Amino acid sequence: MKWRTAKAPQVLRSLFKLGRFIKRQKGSHRILTKSGWPDFTFAFHEQEEIGPRMLARISKCTGLMPDDL
């Protein structure tokens, strides 16, 4: 399972496809929720690139897989 860098909007779209939705938002911090999973804070700006290590950490909390991107 190899992660590659991805832009923040691409990761956010993938999380939406996995069934997460925005519970609330304040600034760039979006609280994403999904039934049966803990809430996840997505705090990245539009132009930011998210590296492989951070994507791996996000996957542990959200179930995101490299094929989802």
HTML snippet that shows the backbone in 3Dmol.js (N, CA, C, O; Angstrom):
<script src="https://3Dmol.org/build/3Dmol-min.js"></script>
<div id="view" style="width:600px;height:400px;position:relative"></div>
<script>
const pdb = `
ATOM      1  N   MET A   1       0.852  -1.169   0.000  1.00  0.00           N
ATOM      2  CA  MET A   1       0.000   0.000   0.000  1.00  0.00           C
ATOM      3  C   MET A   1       0.897   1.231   0.000  1.00  0.00           C
ATOM      4  O   MET A   1       1.423   1.619   1.043  1.00  0.00           O
ATOM      5  N   LYS A   2       1.073   1.843  -1.161  1.00  0.00           N
ATOM      6  CA  LYS A   2       1.927   3.015  -1.312  1.00  0.00           C
ATOM      7  C   LYS A   2       1.076   4.270  -1.408  1.00  0.00           C
ATOM      8  O   LYS A   2       0.133   4.343  -2.196  1.00  0.00           O
ATOM      9  N   TRP A   3       1.418   5.237  -0.607  1.00  0.00           N
ATOM     10  CA  TRP A   3       0.757   6.531  -0.660  1.00  0.00           C
ATOM     11  C   TRP A   3       1.585   7.478  -1.505  1.00  0.00           C
ATOM     12  O   TRP A   3       2.814   7.415  -1.486  1.00  0.00           O
ATOM     13  N   ARG A   4       0.928   8.351  -2.242  1.00  0.00           N
ATOM     14  CA  ARG A   4       1.603   9.418  -2.966  1.00  0.00           C
ATOM     15  C   ARG A   4       1.013  10.746  -2.492  1.00  0.00           C
ATOM     16  O   ARG A   4      -0.034  10.756  -1.844  1.00  0.00           O
ATOM     17  N   THR A   5       1.655  11.844  -2.799  1.00  0.00           N
ATOM     18  CA  THR A   5       1.117  13.131  -2.376  1.00  0.00           C
ATOM     19  C   THR A   5      -0.179  13.420  -3.124  1.00  0.00           C
ATOM     20  O   THR A   5      -0.387  12.952  -4.243  1.00  0.00           O
ATOM     21  N   ALA A   6      -1.038  14.196  -2.487  1.00  0.00           N
ATOM     22  CA  ALA A   6      -2.314  14.565  -3.096  1.00  0.00           C
ATOM     23  C   ALA A   6      -2.693  15.956  -2.620  1.00  0.00           C
ATOM     24  O   ALA A   6      -2.342  16.356  -1.511  1.00  0.00           O
ATOM     25  N   LYS A   7      -3.398  16.679  -3.443  1.00  0.00           N
ATOM     26  CA  LYS A   7      -3.899  17.995  -3.068  1.00  0.00           C
ATOM     27  C   LYS A   7      -5.063  17.818  -2.089  1.00  0.00           C
ATOM     28  O   LYS A   7      -5.793  16.829  -2.146  1.00  0.00           O
ATOM     29  N   ALA A   8      -5.218  18.781  -1.202  1.00  0.00           N
ATOM     30  CA  ALA A   8      -6.255  18.720  -0.175  1.00  0.00           C
ATOM     31  C   ALA A   8      -7.665  18.551  -0.751  1.00  0.00           C
ATOM     32  O   ALA A   8      -8.427  17.739  -0.224  1.00  0.00           O
ATOM     33  N   PRO A   9      -8.050  19.282  -1.811  1.00  0.00           N
ATOM     34  CA  PRO A   9      -9.412  19.087  -2.343  1.00  0.00           C
ATOM     35  C   PRO A   9      -9.665  17.667  -2.848  1.00  0.00           C
ATOM     36  O   PRO A   9     -10.779  17.154  -2.735  1.00  0.00           O
ATOM     37  N   GLN A  10      -8.634  17.034  -3.403  1.00  0.00           N
ATOM     38  CA  GLN A  10      -8.775  15.656  -3.892  1.00  0.00           C
ATOM     39  C   GLN A  10      -9.037  14.700  -2.728  1.00  0.00           C
ATOM     40  O   GLN A  10      -9.873  13.802  -2.829  1.00  0.00           O
ATOM     41  N   VAL A  11      -8.319  14.897  -1.626  1.00  0.00           N
ATOM     42  CA  VAL A  11      -8.506  14.046  -0.446  1.00  0.00           C
ATOM     43  C   VAL A  11      -9.900  14.271   0.134  1.00  0.00           C
ATOM     44  O   VAL A  11     -10.581  13.316   0.509  1.00  0.00           O
ATOM     45  N   LEU A  12     -10.322  15.529   0.205  1.00  0.00           N
ATOM     46  CA  LEU A  12     -11.644  15.843   0.746  1.00  0.00           C
ATOM     47  C   LEU A  12     -12.745  15.207  -0.104  1.00  0.00           C
ATOM     48  O   LEU A  12     -13.701  14.658   0.442  1.00  0.00           O
ATOM     49  N   ARG A  13     -12.625  15.272  -1.429  1.00  0.00           N
ATOM     50  CA  ARG A  13     -13.610  14.624  -2.317  1.00  0.00           C
ATOM     51  C   ARG A  13     -13.662  13.120  -2.073  1.00  0.00           C
ATOM     52  O   ARG A  13     -14.737  12.520  -2.069  1.00  0.00           O
ATOM     53  N   SER A  14     -12.499  12.520  -1.871  1.00  0.00           N
ATOM     54  CA  SER A  14     -12.449  11.072  -1.617  1.00  0.00           C
ATOM     55  C   SER A  14     -13.147  10.725  -0.308  1.00  0.00           C
ATOM     56  O   SER A  14     -13.834   9.708  -0.220  1.00  0.00           O
ATOM     57  N   LEU A  15     -12.973  11.564   0.706  1.00  0.00           N
ATOM     58  CA  LEU A  15     -13.642  11.325   1.985  1.00  0.00           C
ATOM     59  C   LEU A  15     -15.157  11.462   1.838  1.00  0.00           C
ATOM     60  O   LEU A  15     -15.912  10.714   2.459  1.00  0.00           O
ATOM     61  N   PHE A  16     -15.605  12.416   1.015  1.00  0.00           N
ATOM     62  CA  PHE A  16     -17.045  12.550   0.755  1.00  0.00           C
ATOM     63  C   PHE A  16     -17.580  11.301   0.058  1.00  0.00           C
ATOM     64  O   PHE A  16     -18.676  10.838   0.376  1.00  0.00           O
ATOM     65  N   LYS A  17     -16.818  10.754  -0.888  1.00  0.00           N
ATOM     66  CA  LYS A  17     -17.248   9.543  -1.603  1.00  0.00           C
ATOM     67  C   LYS A  17     -17.348   8.344  -0.668  1.00  0.00           C
ATOM     68  O   LYS A  17     -18.130   7.425  -0.910  1.00  0.00           O
ATOM     69  N   LEU A  18     -16.548   8.356   0.406  1.00  0.00           N
ATOM     70  CA  LEU A  18     -16.588   7.264   1.382  1.00  0.00           C
ATOM     71  C   LEU A  18     -17.738   7.422   2.383  1.00  0.00           C
ATOM     72  O   LEU A  18     -17.890   6.604   3.290  1.00  0.00           O
ATOM     73  N   GLY A  19     -18.540   8.468   2.217  1.00  0.00           N
ATOM     74  CA  GLY A  19     -19.714   8.628   3.067  1.00  0.00           C
ATOM     75  C   GLY A  19     -19.574   9.644   4.182  1.00  0.00           C
ATOM     76  O   GLY A  19     -20.482   9.777   5.002  1.00  0.00           O
ATOM     77  N   ARG A  20     -18.486  10.350   4.238  1.00  0.00           N
ATOM     78  CA  ARG A  20     -18.328  11.390   5.251  1.00  0.00           C
ATOM     79  C   ARG A  20     -18.985  12.669   4.765  1.00  0.00           C
ATOM     80  O   ARG A  20     -19.063  12.921   3.562  1.00  0.00           O
ATOM     81  N   PHE A  21     -19.455  13.473   5.706  1.00  0.00           N
ATOM     82  CA  PHE A  21     -20.005  14.778   5.358  1.00  0.00           C
ATOM     83  C   PHE A  21     -19.589  15.781   6.421  1.00  0.00           C
ATOM     84  O   PHE A  21     -19.183  15.407   7.522  1.00  0.00           O
ATOM     85  N   ILE A  22     -19.696  17.064   6.077  1.00  0.00           N
ATOM     86  CA  ILE A  22     -19.269  18.125   6.985  1.00  0.00           C
ATOM     87  C   ILE A  22     -20.325  18.313   8.064  1.00  0.00           C
ATOM     88  O   ILE A  22     -21.476  18.642   7.777  1.00  0.00           O
ATOM     89  N   LYS A  23     -19.920  18.101   9.294  1.00  0.00           N
ATOM     90  CA  LYS A  23     -20.796  18.295  10.448  1.00  0.00           C
ATOM     91  C   LYS A  23     -20.836  19.775  10.809  1.00  0.00           C
ATOM     92  O   LYS A  23     -21.902  20.332  11.074  1.00  0.00           O
ATOM     93  N   ARG A  24     -19.657  20.408  10.818  1.00  0.00           N
ATOM     94  CA  ARG A  24     -19.549  21.845  11.056  1.00  0.00           C
ATOM     95  C   ARG A  24     -18.199  22.315  10.542  1.00  0.00           C
ATOM     96  O   ARG A  24     -17.308  21.515  10.257  1.00  0.00           O
ATOM     97  N   GLN A  25     -18.068  23.641  10.429  1.00  0.00           N
ATOM     98  CA  GLN A  25     -16.832  24.212   9.904  1.00  0.00           C
ATOM     99  C   GLN A  25     -16.571  25.554  10.560  1.00  0.00           C
ATOM    100  O   GLN A  25     -17.491  26.332  10.809  1.00  0.00           O
ATOM    101  N   LYS A  26     -15.289  25.813  10.839  1.00  0.00           N
ATOM    102  CA  LYS A  26     -14.867  27.116  11.332  1.00  0.00           C
ATOM    103  C   LYS A  26     -13.530  27.418  10.674  1.00  0.00           C
ATOM    104  O   LYS A  26     -12.514  26.807  11.005  1.00  0.00           O
ATOM    105  N   GLY A  27     -13.534  28.358   9.744  1.00  0.00           N
ATOM    106  CA  GLY A  27     -12.322  28.659   8.988  1.00  0.00           C
ATOM    107  C   GLY A  27     -11.969  27.492   8.086  1.00  0.00           C
ATOM    108  O   GLY A  27     -12.817  26.984   7.352  1.00  0.00           O
ATOM    109  N   SER A  28     -10.707  27.067   8.145  1.00  0.00           N
ATOM    110  CA  SER A  28     -10.279  25.938   7.307  1.00  0.00           C
ATOM    111  C   SER A  28     -10.466  24.599   8.009  1.00  0.00           C
ATOM    112  O   SER A  28     -10.172  23.553   7.429  1.00  0.00           O
ATOM    113  N   HIS A  29     -10.949  24.616   9.245  1.00  0.00           N
ATOM    114  CA  HIS A  29     -11.155  23.375   9.998  1.00  0.00           C
ATOM    115  C   HIS A  29     -12.562  22.840   9.728  1.00  0.00           C
ATOM    116  O   HIS A  29     -13.559  23.462  10.094  1.00  0.00           O
ATOM    117  N   ARG A  30     -12.619  21.684   9.085  1.00  0.00           N
ATOM    118  CA  ARG A  30     -13.899  21.031   8.805  1.00  0.00           C
ATOM    119  C   ARG A  30     -13.986  19.770   9.655  1.00  0.00           C
ATOM    120  O   ARG A  30     -13.076  18.942   9.638  1.00  0.00           O
ATOM    121  N   ILE A  31     -15.063  19.627  10.387  1.00  0.00           N
ATOM    122  CA  ILE A  31     -15.299  18.421  11.172  1.00  0.00           C
ATOM    123  C   ILE A  31     -16.143  17.493  10.302  1.00  0.00           C
ATOM    124  O   ILE A  31     -17.295  17.792   9.988  1.00  0.00           O
ATOM    125  N   LEU A  32     -15.550  16.363   9.917  1.00  0.00           N
ATOM    126  CA  LEU A  32     -16.241  15.393   9.068  1.00  0.00           C
ATOM    127  C   LEU A  32     -16.762  14.259   9.934  1.00  0.00           C
ATOM    128  O   LEU A  32     -16.086  13.820  10.864  1.00  0.00           O
ATOM    129  N   THR A  33     -17.941  13.794   9.635  1.00  0.00           N
ATOM    130  CA  THR A  33     -18.543  12.736  10.428  1.00  0.00           C
ATOM    131  C   THR A  33     -19.073  11.632   9.519  1.00  0.00           C
ATOM    132  O   THR A  33     -19.390  11.852   8.350  1.00  0.00           O
ATOM    133  N   LYS A  34     -19.157  10.448  10.095  1.00  0.00           N
ATOM    134  CA  LYS A  34     -19.733   9.282   9.416  1.00  0.00           C
ATOM    135  C   LYS A  34     -20.225   8.347  10.508  1.00  0.00           C
ATOM    136  O   LYS A  34     -19.543   8.142  11.512  1.00  0.00           O
ATOM    137  N   SER A  35     -21.389   7.789  10.315  1.00  0.00           N
ATOM    138  CA  SER A  35     -21.965   6.892  11.305  1.00  0.00           C
ATOM    139  C   SER A  35     -21.043   5.699  11.544  1.00  0.00           C
ATOM    140  O   SER A  35     -20.576   5.065  10.597  1.00  0.00           O
ATOM    141  N   GLY A  36     -20.787   5.402  12.801  1.00  0.00           N
ATOM    142  CA  GLY A  36     -19.947   4.270  13.159  1.00  0.00           C
ATOM    143  C   GLY A  36     -18.463   4.590  13.221  1.00  0.00           C
ATOM    144  O   GLY A  36     -17.668   3.722  13.583  1.00  0.00           O
ATOM    145  N   TRP A  37     -18.067   5.809  12.879  1.00  0.00           N
ATOM    146  CA  TRP A  37     -16.672   6.237  12.908  1.00  0.00           C
ATOM    147  C   TRP A  37     -16.559   7.480  13.792  1.00  0.00           C
ATOM    148  O   TRP A  37     -17.523   8.234  13.922  1.00  0.00           O
ATOM    149  N   PRO A  38     -15.395   7.699  14.397  1.00  0.00           N
ATOM    150  CA  PRO A  38     -15.218   8.944  15.158  1.00  0.00           C
ATOM    151  C   PRO A  38     -15.143  10.142  14.205  1.00  0.00           C
ATOM    152  O   PRO A  38     -14.769   9.996  13.041  1.00  0.00           O
ATOM    153  N   ASP A  39     -15.498  11.318  14.705  1.00  0.00           N
ATOM    154  CA  ASP A  39     -15.381  12.531  13.901  1.00  0.00           C
ATOM    155  C   ASP A  39     -13.919  12.769  13.551  1.00  0.00           C
ATOM    156  O   ASP A  39     -13.021  12.394  14.305  1.00  0.00           O
ATOM    157  N   PHE A  40     -13.689  13.393  12.405  1.00  0.00           N
ATOM    158  CA  PHE A  40     -12.333  13.654  11.924  1.00  0.00           C
ATOM    159  C   PHE A  40     -12.222  15.119  11.544  1.00  0.00           C
ATOM    160  O   PHE A  40     -13.062  15.638  10.809  1.00  0.00           O
ATOM    161  N   THR A  41     -11.188  15.788  12.041  1.00  0.00           N
ATOM    162  CA  THR A  41     -10.954  17.190  11.719  1.00  0.00           C
ATOM    163  C   THR A  41     -10.047  17.285  10.504  1.00  0.00           C
ATOM    164  O   THR A  41      -8.899  16.842  10.541  1.00  0.00           O
ATOM    165  N   PHE A  42     -10.562  17.861   9.436  1.00  0.00           N
ATOM    166  CA  PHE A  42      -9.796  18.072   8.206  1.00  0.00           C
ATOM    167  C   PHE A  42      -9.416  19.543   8.185  1.00  0.00           C
ATOM    168  O   PHE A  42     -10.270  20.403   7.969  1.00  0.00           O
ATOM    169  N   ALA A  43      -8.135  19.838   8.408  1.00  0.00           N
ATOM    170  CA  ALA A  43      -7.683  21.226   8.567  1.00  0.00           C
ATOM    171  C   ALA A  43      -6.608  21.571   7.544  1.00  0.00           C
ATOM    172  O   ALA A  43      -5.487  21.922   7.911  1.00  0.00           O
ATOM    173  N   PHE A  44      -6.945  21.474   6.279  1.00  0.00           N
ATOM    174  CA  PHE A  44      -5.992  21.781   5.220  1.00  0.00           C
ATOM    175  C   PHE A  44      -6.583  22.849   4.310  1.00  0.00           C
ATOM    176  O   PHE A  44      -7.790  22.869   4.069  1.00  0.00           O
ATOM    177  N   HIS A  45      -5.728  23.736   3.804  1.00  0.00           N
ATOM    178  CA  HIS A  45      -6.160  24.766   2.873  1.00  0.00           C
ATOM    179  C   HIS A  45      -6.216  24.192   1.463  1.00  0.00           C
ATOM    180  O   HIS A  45      -5.634  23.142   1.189  1.00  0.00           O
ATOM    181  N   GLU A  46      -6.911  24.877   0.579  1.00  0.00           N
ATOM    182  CA  GLU A  46      -7.181  24.387  -0.775  1.00  0.00           C
ATOM    183  C   GLU A  46      -5.929  24.012  -1.560  1.00  0.00           C
ATOM    184  O   GLU A  46      -5.924  22.984  -2.239  1.00  0.00           O
ATOM    185  N   GLN A  47      -4.880  24.804  -1.489  1.00  0.00           N
ATOM    186  CA  GLN A  47      -3.704  24.574  -2.331  1.00  0.00           C
ATOM    187  C   GLN A  47      -2.654  23.678  -1.683  1.00  0.00           C
ATOM    188  O   GLN A  47      -1.624  23.401  -2.296  1.00  0.00           O
ATOM    189  N   GLU A  48      -2.892  23.225  -0.469  1.00  0.00           N
ATOM    190  CA  GLU A  48      -1.903  22.408   0.234  1.00  0.00           C
ATOM    191  C   GLU A  48      -1.794  21.015  -0.367  1.00  0.00           C
ATOM    192  O   GLU A  48      -2.785  20.411  -0.779  1.00  0.00           O
ATOM    193  N   GLU A  49      -0.560  20.526  -0.403  1.00  0.00           N
ATOM    194  CA  GLU A  49      -0.319  19.134  -0.769  1.00  0.00           C
ATOM    195  C   GLU A  49      -0.172  18.344   0.518  1.00  0.00           C
ATOM    196  O   GLU A  49       0.483  18.791   1.459  1.00  0.00           O
ATOM    197  N   ILE A  50      -0.773  17.188   0.558  1.00  0.00           N
ATOM    198  CA  ILE A  50      -0.704  16.324   1.730  1.00  0.00           C
ATOM    199  C   ILE A  50       0.236  15.179   1.383  1.00  0.00           C
ATOM    200  O   ILE A  50       0.038  14.477   0.392  1.00  0.00           O
ATOM    201  N   GLY A  51       1.248  15.002   2.199  1.00  0.00           N
ATOM    202  CA  GLY A  51       2.270  14.001   1.931  1.00  0.00           C
ATOM    203  C   GLY A  51       1.855  12.595   2.316  1.00  0.00           C
ATOM    204  O   GLY A  51       0.812  12.396   2.939  1.00  0.00           O
ATOM    205  N   PRO A  52       2.677  11.612   1.944  1.00  0.00           N
ATOM    206  CA  PRO A  52       2.356  10.206   2.200  1.00  0.00           C
ATOM    207  C   PRO A  52       2.181   9.870   3.680  1.00  0.00           C
ATOM    208  O   PRO A  52       1.287   9.101   4.033  1.00  0.00           O
ATOM    209  N   ARG A  53       3.012  10.428   4.539  1.00  0.00           N
ATOM    210  CA  ARG A  53       2.885  10.117   5.974  1.00  0.00           C
ATOM    211  C   ARG A  53       1.571  10.626   6.549  1.00  0.00           C
ATOM    212  O   ARG A  53       0.909   9.923   7.312  1.00  0.00           O
ATOM    213  N   MET A  54       1.194  11.846   6.186  1.00  0.00           N
ATOM    214  CA  MET A  54      -0.062  12.400   6.687  1.00  0.00           C
ATOM    215  C   MET A  54      -1.247  11.631   6.112  1.00  0.00           C
ATOM    216  O   MET A  54      -2.234  11.414   6.815  1.00  0.00           O
ATOM    217  N   LEU A  55      -1.170  11.219   4.860  1.00  0.00           N
ATOM    218  CA  LEU A  55      -2.254  10.422   4.274  1.00  0.00           C
ATOM    219  C   LEU A  55      -2.405   9.088   5.001  1.00  0.00           C
ATOM    220  O   LEU A  55      -3.522   8.608   5.192  1.00  0.00           O
ATOM    221  N   ALA A  56      -1.291   8.493   5.403  1.00  0.00           N
ATOM    222  CA  ALA A  56      -1.356   7.237   6.161  1.00  0.00           C
ATOM    223  C   ALA A  56      -2.026   7.470   7.513  1.00  0.00           C
ATOM    224  O   ALA A  56      -2.801   6.632   7.975  1.00  0.00           O
ATOM    225  N   ARG A  57      -1.730   8.602   8.146  1.00  0.00           N
ATOM    226  CA  ARG A  57      -2.367   8.918   9.429  1.00  0.00           C
ATOM    227  C   ARG A  57      -3.860   9.169   9.252  1.00  0.00           C
ATOM    228  O   ARG A  57      -4.672   8.748  10.077  1.00  0.00           O
ATOM    229  N   ILE A  58      -4.217   9.859   8.168  1.00  0.00           N
ATOM    230  CA  ILE A  58      -5.630  10.115   7.877  1.00  0.00           C
ATOM    231  C   ILE A  58      -6.362   8.797   7.642  1.00  0.00           C
ATOM    232  O   ILE A  58      -7.507   8.640   8.065  1.00  0.00           O
ATOM    233  N   SER A  59      -5.709   7.855   6.974  1.00  0.00           N
ATOM    234  CA  SER A  59      -6.359   6.575   6.662  1.00  0.00           C
ATOM    235  C   SER A  59      -6.699   5.781   7.916  1.00  0.00           C
ATOM    236  O   SER A  59      -7.703   5.069   7.943  1.00  0.00           O
ATOM    237  N   LYS A  60      -5.875   5.894   8.953  1.00  0.00           N
ATOM    238  CA  LYS A  60      -6.156   5.171  10.199  1.00  0.00           C
ATOM    239  C   LYS A  60      -7.435   5.675  10.856  1.00  0.00           C
ATOM    240  O   LYS A  60      -8.149   4.908  11.502  1.00  0.00           O
ATOM    241  N   CYS A  61      -7.723   6.963  10.693  1.00  0.00           N
ATOM    242  CA  CYS A  61      -8.911   7.555  11.314  1.00  0.00           C
ATOM    243  C   CYS A  61     -10.158   7.461  10.440  1.00  0.00           C
ATOM    244  O   CYS A  61     -11.279   7.492  10.947  1.00  0.00           O
ATOM    245  N   THR A  62      -9.962   7.347   9.122  1.00  0.00           N
ATOM    246  CA  THR A  62     -11.103   7.465   8.216  1.00  0.00           C
ATOM    247  C   THR A  62     -11.362   6.245   7.346  1.00  0.00           C
ATOM    248  O   THR A  62     -12.440   6.131   6.763  1.00  0.00           O
ATOM    249  N   GLY A  63     -10.406   5.333   7.240  1.00  0.00           N
ATOM    250  CA  GLY A  63     -10.577   4.187   6.359  1.00  0.00           C
ATOM    251  C   GLY A  63     -10.214   4.477   4.912  1.00  0.00           C
ATOM    252  O   GLY A  63     -10.469   3.653   4.034  1.00  0.00           O
ATOM    253  N   LEU A  64      -9.624   5.634   4.651  1.00  0.00           N
ATOM    254  CA  LEU A  64      -9.195   6.006   3.303  1.00  0.00           C
ATOM    255  C   LEU A  64      -8.085   5.074   2.834  1.00  0.00           C
ATOM    256  O   LEU A  64      -7.183   4.744   3.604  1.00  0.00           O
ATOM    257  N   MET A  65      -8.147   4.650   1.582  1.00  0.00           N
ATOM    258  CA  MET A  65      -7.131   3.778   0.991  1.00  0.00           C
ATOM    259  C   MET A  65      -6.496   4.489  -0.202  1.00  0.00           C
ATOM    260  O   MET A  65      -7.117   5.374  -0.791  1.00  0.00           O
ATOM    261  N   PRO A  66      -5.255   4.110  -0.570  1.00  0.00           N
ATOM    262  CA  PRO A  66      -4.604   4.765  -1.718  1.00  0.00           C
ATOM    263  C   PRO A  66      -5.424   4.679  -3.008  1.00  0.00           C
ATOM    264  O   PRO A  66      -5.379   5.596  -3.828  1.00  0.00           O
ATOM    265  N   ASP A  67      -6.162   3.604  -3.193  1.00  0.00           N
ATOM    266  CA  ASP A  67      -6.977   3.451  -4.406  1.00  0.00           C
ATOM    267  C   ASP A  67      -8.163   4.414  -4.439  1.00  0.00           C
ATOM    268  O   ASP A  67      -8.737   4.651  -5.502  1.00  0.00           O
ATOM    269  N   ASP A  68      -8.535   4.973  -3.279  1.00  0.00           N
ATOM    270  CA  ASP A  68      -9.664   5.900  -3.215  1.00  0.00           C
ATOM    271  C   ASP A  68      -9.321   7.268  -3.784  1.00  0.00           C
ATOM    272  O   ASP A  68     -10.211   8.042  -4.137  1.00  0.00           O
ATOM    273  N   LEU A  69      -8.017   7.567  -3.874  1.00  0.00           N
ATOM    274  CA  LEU A  69      -7.606   8.895  -4.368  1.00  0.00           C
ATOM    275  C   LEU A  69      -7.571   8.937  -5.878  1.00  0.00           C
ATOM    276  O   LEU A  69      -7.247   9.973  -6.459  1.00  0.00           O
TER     277      LEU A  69
END
`;
const viewer = $3Dmol.createViewer("view");
viewer.addModel(pdb, "pdb");
viewer.setStyle({}, {cartoon: {color: "spectrum"}});
viewer.zoomTo();
viewer.render();
</script>
